[in-house]
Amino acid sequence: METQVQERQQQVSKPKWIRVKLPTGKKYTELRGLVKKYDLHTICTSGSCPNMGECWGEGTATFMILGNICTRSCGFCGVKTGRPGSIDWEEPEKVARSIKLMNIKHAVVTSVDRDDIKDMGSIIWAETVQAIRRLNPNTTLETLIPDFQGNTRNIDRIVAVAPEVVSHNVETVRRLTRKVRVQAKYDQSLFVLSYLKEQGIRRTKSGIMLGLGETEEEVYTTLHDLRKADVDIVTIGQYLQPSKKHLAVDRFVTPEEFERYEAFAKDLGFRHVESGPLVRSSYKAHKHVE
């Protein structure tokens, strides 16, 4: 038994291609100073994103709205789960001012799930997009939205403000969805993505994590499903365990396997494909509006 445990630990120990260099550069240093001085909240810093230096150097940053406590308990996510606080109706202006202060060219906005309120946060979502546009008319936008439980009235509020890119992640393959996302549904996510495109959103986007126990064939099927939903952009990255309380990494996918998925996705007709061990939802997001 002890030998089996040791073999398992060796199997999932981080390989060399997962290691990242510390972010450097004049632009990164400048933005890091602004974030600290004005207590600005970005997912880049709070999530210790491995691509922070690269993205900040290209003028891209990701912001999270609607608090930092989620009503869902996904097995992969490091965000706290519980009963969220009250809505901060000044948040749209705060985010918009942060983007202006940081001189962000392309902003990605995401949020926790707010299943505890009737509109599920969609009103704050729309007001945030409008505030960013008002204060930052030259900044392009991607909104990484929750599924809003498939409620089209709430999704329509996102459609009405028409971000350049609207993203919603399926996160994993169909078989693992209940284990990985718990309260979410695979087909509901596909519905949200299809509905966004049907209502006129020009660019839709989704992402999946690998290394959770999926098979190669299941990854291909998921990519097929996303193209059937008319998704334009897909990101494929390696799952990394946020803490010992979260789902364990089943395996580390090799760079060569990521290359196969990238080639397959491009052949399917995706407009943009980002596939690699360190790829995250907002990786090279500025390119997705080109």
Summary of the structure (lengths in Angstrom):
residues: 290
radius of gyration: 18.5
end to end distance: 53.6
largest distance: 61.9
contacts: 931
relative contact order: 0.13
helix: 44%
strand: 14%
